């Protein structure tokens, strides 16, 4: 999101003719009738008709490939109207690449309110393509640990409940912020959801991470997927 200034992003893994949603985040998740479009995109098989993913075979065992999609020009009416235009998507870029033997797709989206991606955003995404694919492959491995541990990352209530057991030193607000970080929300999205400004979100995040002795979201995820023991905490 920081590289392209996108409104939404989603990471997908393509394997054996199937697509798996690895992770996602959006500035404001409201207005989706409780179910963001990337879930329908996967569950209802819309991705199979998406021209941006039909190029995936062209980049196997080669350099990452960037595909830019104009939603208004999609021929499939359901994909065009229900997945893209219904949610005011005006521009989409998909970075395709292989990492760790798997094929991944990073989808970044801009809405009508913010306009199309700038030429600079496109150049930045191309310049960082190989690094991004490597990071995505690593991140996917961590998310698979979540699947193996049978821990849900799709319910904020479930995440908060588990954090309450694992991280008893966190204040209620720190726990809420950490839960939304794990849920995949951006700083701006957390602020909107909790009715606080982004600077306050960052303050709660820093305090929580300090208490838990961690520094990154990946470390928070590892803690969340741990063996159930309360982690060592630092005093304030």
URJO-V867148 format. One record per residue. N is the residue number from 1. RES is the residue in one letter. SS is DSSP state (helix for helix, strand for strand, loop for the rest). PHI is phi in radians with two decimals (none if undefined). BURIAL is b if it has 24 or more other ideal C-beta (glycine too) atoms within 12 Angstrom, else e. Layout:
BEGIN
<<N:RES:SS:PHI:BURIAL> <N:RES:SS:PHI:BURIAL>>
END
This chain:
BEGIN
<<1:X:loop:none:b> <2:X:loop:-1.18:e> <3:X:loop:-1.21:b> <4:X:loop:-1.85:b> <5:X:loop:1.01:b> <6:X:loop:-1.44:b> <7:X:loop:-1.44:b> <8:X:strand:-2.48:b> <9:X:strand:-2.44:b> <10:X:strand:-2.51:b> <11:X:strand:-1.97:b> <12:X:strand:-2.09:b> <13:X:strand:-2.02:b> <14:X:strand:-1.83:b> <15:X:strand:-2.66:e> <16:X:loop:0.90:e> <17:X:loop:1.32:e> <18:X:strand:-2.18:e> <19:X:strand:-2.15:b> <20:X:strand:-2.15:b> <21:X:strand:-1.35:b> <22:X:strand:-1.49:b> <23:X:strand:-2.85:b> <24:X:strand:-2.79:b> <25:X:strand:-2.76:b> <26:X:strand:-2.61:b> <27:X:loop:-1.14:b> <28:X:loop:-2.44:b> <29:X:loop:-1.50:b> <30:X:loop:-1.32:e> <31:X:loop:1.56:e> <32:X:loop:-1.86:e> <33:X:loop:0.96:e> <34:X:loop:1.42:e> <35:X:loop:-2.52:e> <36:X:loop:-0.98:b> <37:X:helix:-1.12:b> <38:X:helix:-1.19:b> <39:X:helix:-1.24:b> <40:X:helix:-1.11:b> <41:X:helix:-0.95:b> <42:X:helix:-1.48:b> <43:X:helix:-1.10:e> <44:X:loop:-1.67:e> <45:X:loop:1.16:e> <46:X:helix:-1.10:b> <47:X:helix:-1.06:b> <48:X:helix:-1.12:e> <49:X:helix:-1.83:e> <50:X:loop:-1.46:b> <51:X:loop:-1.09:b> <52:X:loop:-1.20:b> <53:X:loop:-1.72:b> <54:X:loop:-1.22:e> <55:X:loop:-1.53:b> <56:X:helix:-1.02:b> <57:X:helix:-1.12:e> <58:X:helix:-1.33:e> <59:X:helix:-2.00:b> <60:X:loop:-1.15:e> <61:X:loop:1.01:e> <62:X:loop:-2.43:e> <63:X:loop:-1.21:e> <64:X:loop:-0.99:b> <65:X:strand:-2.17:b> <66:X:strand:-1.84:b> <67:X:strand:-2.04:b> <68:X:strand:-1.92:b> <69:X:strand:-2.08:b> <70:X:loop:-1.73:e> <71:X:helix:-0.93:b> <72:X:helix:-1.13:e> <73:X:helix:-1.68:e> <74:X:loop:-1.22:b> <75:X:loop:-1.35:e> <76:X:loop:-1.24:e> <77:X:helix:-1.16:e> <78:X:helix:-1.17:e> <79:X:helix:-1.07:b> <80:X:helix:-1.15:b> <81:X:helix:-1.45:e> <82:X:helix:-1.41:e> <83:X:helix:-1.59:b> <84:X:helix:-1.82:b> <85:X:helix:-1.20:e> <86:X:helix:-1.02:e> <87:X:helix:-1.82:b> <88:X:loop:1.06:b> <89:X:strand:-1.36:b> <90:X:strand:-1.94:b> <91:X:strand:-2.72:b> <92:X:strand:-2.50:b> <93:X:strand:-2.10:b> <94:X:strand:-2.19:b> <95:X:strand:-1.68:b> <96:X:strand:-1.86:b> <97:X:strand:-2.98:b> <98:X:strand:-1.87:b> <99:X:strand:-2.67:b> <100:X:loop:1.09:e> <101:X:loop:1.48:e> <102:X:strand:-1.92:b> <103:X:strand:-1.74:b> <104:X:strand:-2.20:b> <105:X:strand:-2.31:b> <106:X:strand:-1.78:b> <107:X:strand:-1.82:b> <108:X:strand:-2.13:b> <109:X:strand:-2.29:b> <110:X:strand:-2.10:b> <111:X:strand:-1.71:b> <112:X:loop:-1.00:e> <113:X:loop:-1.10:e> <114:X:loop:-1.93:e> <115:X:loop:1.44:e> <116:X:loop:-1.26:b> <117:X:loop:-1.10:b> <118:X:loop:-1.35:e> <119:X:helix:-1.05:e> <120:X:helix:-1.13:e> <121:X:helix:-1.13:b> <122:X:helix:-1.11:b> <123:X:helix:-1.09:e> <124:X:helix:-1.12:b> <125:X:helix:-1.15:b> <126:X:helix:-1.13:b> <127:X:helix:-1.13:e> <128:X:loop:-1.75:b> <129:X:helix:-1.00:b> <130:X:helix:-1.12:e> <131:X:helix:-1.12:e> <132:X:helix:-1.10:b> <133:X:helix:-1.09:b> <134:X:helix:-1.11:e> <135:X:helix:-1.13:b> <136:X:helix:-1.09:b> <137:X:helix:-1.09:b> <138:X:helix:-1.15:b> <139:X:helix:-1.09:b> <140:X:helix:-1.06:b> <141:X:helix:-1.07:b> <142:X:helix:-1.18:b> <143:X:helix:-1.19:b> <144:X:helix:-1.14:e> <145:X:helix:-1.07:e> <146:X:helix:-1.12:b> <147:X:helix:-1.09:e> <148:X:helix:-1.15:e> <149:X:loop:-1.47:e> <150:X:loop:0.98:e> <151:X:loop:-1.83:b> <152:X:loop:-1.42:e> <153:X:loop:-1.96:b> <154:X:loop:-1.83:e> <155:X:loop:-2.28:e> <156:X:helix:-1.06:b> <157:X:helix:-1.08:e> <158:X:helix:-1.14:e> <159:X:helix:-1.11:b> <160:X:helix:-1.11:b> <161:X:helix:-1.08:e> <162:X:helix:-1.20:b> <163:X:helix:-1.11:b> <164:X:helix:-1.10:e> <165:X:helix:-1.42:e> <166:X:helix:-1.41:b> <167:X:loop:-2.17:b> <168:X:loop:-1.16:e> <169:X:loop:-1.34:b> <170:X:loop:-1.31:b> <171:X:loop:-1.28:e> <172:X:helix:-0.96:e> <173:X:helix:-1.22:e> <174:X:helix:-1.08:b> <175:X:helix:-1.15:b> <176:X:helix:-1.10:b> <177:X:helix:-1.16:b> <178:X:helix:-1.09:b> <179:X:helix:-1.08:b> <180:X:helix:-1.32:b> <181:X:helix:-1.10:b> <182:X:helix:-1.14:b> <183:X:helix:-1.23:b> <184:X:loop:1.79:b> <185:X:loop:-1.44:b> <186:X:loop:-1.36:b> <187:X:helix:-1.01:b> <188:X:helix:-1.10:b> <189:X:helix:-1.14:b> <190:X:helix:-1.11:b> <191:X:helix:-1.05:b> <192:X:helix:-1.12:e> <193:X:helix:-1.19:b> <194:X:helix:-1.74:b> <195:X:loop:1.06:e> <196:X:loop:-2.32:e> <197:X:loop:-1.40:e> <198:X:helix:-1.03:e> <199:X:helix:-1.07:e> <200:X:helix:-1.20:e> <201:X:helix:-1.00:b> <202:X:helix:-1.08:e> <203:X:helix:-1.12:e> <204:X:helix:-1.12:b> <205:X:helix:-1.11:b> <206:X:helix:-1.09:e> <207:X:helix:-1.11:b> <208:X:helix:-1.11:b> <209:X:helix:-1.10:b> <210:X:helix:-1.11:e> <211:X:helix:-1.04:b> <212:X:helix:-1.54:b> <213:X:loop:1.23:e> <214:X:loop:-2.20:b> <215:X:loop:-2.33:e> <216:X:loop:-2.37:e> <217:X:helix:-1.10:b> <218:X:helix:-1.08:b> <219:X:helix:-1.17:e> <220:X:helix:-1.10:b> <221:X:helix:-1.13:b> <222:X:helix:-1.08:b> <223:X:helix:-1.10:b> <224:X:helix:-1.08:b> <225:X:loop:-1.64:b> <226:X:loop:-1.25:b> <227:X:loop:-1.58:e> <228:X:loop:1.67:e> <229:X:loop:-1.39:e> <230:X:loop:-1.17:e> <231:X:loop:-1.25:b> <232:X:loop:-1.11:e> <233:X:loop:-2.22:e> <234:X:loop:-1.81:e> <235:X:loop:-1.32:e> <236:X:loop:-1.36:e>>
END
